[in-house]
Amino acid sequence: MTDLRMVRGTQARTVRATAADPAGLVVAFLNELLLLSEEEGFVGRSIRVRTSGSPPTEATATVRGEPFDPDRHPARTEVKAVTLHRLRFDPVAGRARVIVDI
């Protein structure tokens, strides 16, 4: 949504998400990040995530970044929503493929 090289990690926010299964958790977590951007205008630079449950059904993250500044942060494609459509998630490899609505 912007050039991460221009984002400073001067502030921190906590993001939490829960879901019934790991795939749903991926979508719920990404939607919480999107909500942080939409409601606070906060752009993240780095994220440290802790999950709980086996398989994971809860995630808590510390997001470091700063409020969006149009003078320093070039606006790129806006993400409107995160979906389950064709989601692929491999928790062992730590990889996911997510399709977003723009």
QUISULFEN-V306724 format. One record per backbone hydrogen bond with DSSP energy under -1.0 kcal/mol. NH is the residue of the N-H (numbers start at 1). CO is the residue of the C=O. If there is no record, write none. Layout:
# QUISULFEN-V306724
{{NH/CO} {NH/CO}}
This chain:
# QUISULFEN-V306724
{{6/3} {7/4} {11/65} {13/63} {15/61} {17/59} {19/57} {25/21} {26/22} {27/23} {28/24} {29/25} {30/26} {31/27} {32/28} {33/29} {34/30} {35/31} {36/32} {37/33} {38/34} {39/35} {40/36} {41/37} {42/36} {43/66} {45/64} {46/64} {48/62} {50/60} {52/58} {57/52} {58/52} {59/17} {60/50} {61/15} {62/48} {63/13} {64/46} {65/11} {66/43} {68/41} {72/69} {73/69} {76/1} {80/101} {81/101} {83/99} {87/84} {88/97} {90/95} {94/90} {95/90} {97/88} {101/81}}
